[in-house]
Amino acid sequence: MAQIIDGKAVSSSVKEEVAAEAARLKEEKGLKIGLAVVIVGDDPASRVYVNNKKKACEAVGFQSFEYALDASTTQEQLLDLVQVLNRDDRVNGILVQLPLPKHIDEKAVIDAISPDKDVDAFHPVNVGKIMIGEYSFLPCTPAGVMRLIESTGVDITGKNCVVIGRSNIVGKPQAMLLLQKNGTVTICHSKTKNLKEICLNADILVVAIGRAKFVTGDMIKEGAVVIDVGMDRDENGKLCGDVDFESAEKKAGYITPVPGGVGPMTIAMLMKNTLTAAKQQAGIE
Ligand code: GUN
């Protein structure tokens, strides 16, 4: 039976570290840290995420500036706001919640955010830095996954690491981070042949394909570390991940639950990135 990786506990310790350092910087350097969160329209899931980000800011002692814009906001208006935030010294990090309404080009918006304030690490400059290992910010979800793997004590060096999913936000950067820790990395996706065989060879398996209970116990190597990035609904409408937890926990050595695994890590890493951004802008370290 697998050990459950407690994402809530690991995320709390990350937030505690961030809060302690933010308090010290405020005391010693008078540094105030601020995150701007922009939401366009009224997508309920986005609303929940944005509220959670605001709460996390309060918990670690950051100021949060929320910009809730109407769904009819034009691309030009949104780009103007991004420019204002790029120049606003109170704002150390800028997060534009995705997805955006269809009439707005997400790429144009991401490109407009100053790379120094891009706490999502979605800007091409930050994506490129990850490729060469010279980054300031890591995208929040893959960075959170790395912390969860670290919490198991399993050393990545030389291990077979399999990532299922090739999105720009999770799969691709995840593979790079595992490679930088000396893993032997395979990236799989919806068109991969022999997926089961490849998975059965994985010492570390990260699943981010967006399909409910896609990975089952018979695809998992005995004792593997299994990290489930999915957030799906099963046939009864119940929240579940991309991994079939019930069968997988019988094979895995360590496994993340959904909810309570990767989810809480994403916001904790966003707080960490905002702290890093503030320090860099203030010329600290
Ligand atoms: N929508 C879902 N996840 C994310 C995220 O990590 N960042 C942003 N900006 N939007 C999202």
Residues whose N, C-alpha, C, O or C-beta is under 5 A from the ligand:
A	BS01	GUN	L95 V96 Q97 L98 P99 D120
